[in-house]
Amino acid sequence: MTTATDRAQFLIEVPTEDTIRRLREELLLPESVTQAQWTKADAKPVPSFAALAQVDPKHTFKAGQFSLSISNAEGFFTNDVAGQLNLRSRAGAFTALFLSFAGLGANRKVLAYFDIQVFGPAGNSITIGGTGNPSTTVVSNQATGGQRMNIPFGMTATSDGRAYAYLVPTLTGNSCAWYGTSLYGF
């Protein structure tokens, strides 16, 4: 017998265009009811205390803590200090980054900081969403000035202590670089 967690792990490991919808059907992602436009006024400093998990292109898996999967990435570079993953959406291809966190504690409030850069032109944007948060956040090149930024996104872990987050280019042709995500618990 497979559990919702087993099915979610498979969906994240083999993402398709239906992954977000199917995670919502399993109640592992909420139905999206609002969409917030991120602005520099929303910027918050990254906490100075230790993160529960830090995922980046050079550290993509840690047993019992986190994993990531990528669908149709344009580039994956680990030759510099931080490494980066470039995502560009293309017609007919589902492009996404999925993060899975475990061992967080039941229903724990967490805050993920996505270290990203949204490439130009000004209208390009990405959407961030995750477990326990019915809102998504849209981050545009115009809002960030094309600069590398840490974008906070609040989530609530599931009753079994898991949280799932995703980053998706909003429109065909949009692109961004992902440098990592740090997860903090409260």
N, C-alpha and C positions, 0 to 999 in steps of 0.2 A: 504494500500500500504506500503510495506516495503522499507526502504532506505538502501543504502550501509552500513551506520553506524549500522542499526539494524541487517543486515545480518552478519556484522563483529563481532558484540557483540555475536551473537549466535555461530559463528564459534570458537570464543575464549573460550566461556563458555563450549562448547562441542567439544573439539579438536579431530581431526582424522588425519590420514596420509595425507589427502587432504587439511588440514587447510591452510598451507603456500601457496599452489598453488591457492586455492580459494581466499585468501586475495589478492594475486597478480592479479587475474582476476577482483576483485573489485577495483583495483588500490590503495589499502590501503598499500600494500607492493610493492616495485619496483621489476622488474625482476633482479635477481642476475646476474651481469655481471663479477664481479671480486671477488676474495677471497684472503684476506690478511692473512698472518701468523703473529700472534702477537708475539713480542719479548720484552724482558725487556727494550730494548731501546725505545719502544713505551710507556712505563710507564709515567704517568703524575700525579702530585699530585691532590688529590680531592680538588675542590674549597673550600675556607674558608667561602664563603657567603652561605646563606640559600638555601637549595634545594627547587625546586617547589614541589617535591613529594619524599617521601622515603617509599619504599615498602620492607617489609621483612616478614619472616614466621610468625611473631606475629602481623603484620599490613598488611593484605592482601586486604583490601577494604576501600575506603573512597568515599562516594557519590560525584559524580561530579568531582573527581580527578584521582582515579586509581582503578584498580582491577587486579586480576591475576587468571589464571587457569593453572592447571597442568594435564598432561596426563601421566599415568603410572609411577608415582614417586615410588622410592624404599623405601624412608623413609622421614618422616616429623617430625622434632623434635622442640618443643618450650619450652623445659624444662630448657634451659640455658638462659643467658642474651640475646644473639642475636637470638637464634633459628637457625635452618638450614633445608634445603630441600636437600635430596640426590636424584640425578637422575642417573639411570643406564639404558642404552638401552638394549633391549632384542629382539631376533629374533621374528618377528611376532607381535611386540607391538611398537606403535609409542610413543616415550618418548619426552616430551617437556615441557617447561615453557613458558607461554605467558603472557605478561604484556600489559595492556591497560591504556593509560593516556588521560585525557580529560581536557578541559578548559585552554589549553596552548596558544591560540591565533593563528590565521590563519598563516600558513606557517612559524611558528617560528622555529628557529634553536635551538635544544636542545642537550644536551650531557648527556648520561646515563652512570653511573659508576656501573658496575656489580661486586659485591663483591663475588668472587668465589674461589674455590680450585678444580683443576683438579687432580684426583687421578691417580696413576701410573698403569701400567708401562709407560715409557717415551712416547710411541706412542699414548697414549690416548689423546683425544682432544674433545672440544666442539665448536659449531658454534654459533655465535651471529649475528642477523640480525634485521632490523627494518625499519620503515616508512621513505621514502624519501632518503634512502641510498642504492644505487644499489650494494654496496659491502657488503660482509659478513666478519666477522673476525673469524679466527680459532685460538683457544687458546689451546696449548698442555701442558701436564704435563712437557715435556722436557723444554719448553720455560719458565715456571714458577718455575721450580725446585720443583714442588709439593707443593709450598707455597700458602697460601691464598693471593689473589691479588685483587686490584680494576682495572678492565679493562674498559677503556673508549670506548664508541661507539656513534658516532654522528648520529643524525636523524633530519628530518624536519617534523614538524607537518603538517597534512592535512589542507585543506582550512576551515574545521570546527573546527580546533584546537585540533585534536586528534593525538596520536602517538601510534604505536604498536611495541613491541619488542619481540623477542623470543630467547631462549637458547635451543639448541638441542645437545645431545651427537652425535658426528660425526659418529661413527661406533658402531656396535653391541658389547656390553660388556663395552663400554666406560662409565665412570661415573665421576660425580663431585658433589660438595656441593655448594649450592647457599645460601648466607647469607643475601642478599638484593640487591636492586638497588636504587640509588639516581639519580634523574633527575634534571638537571640544565638548565636554559634558558638563552639565549643571545640575 
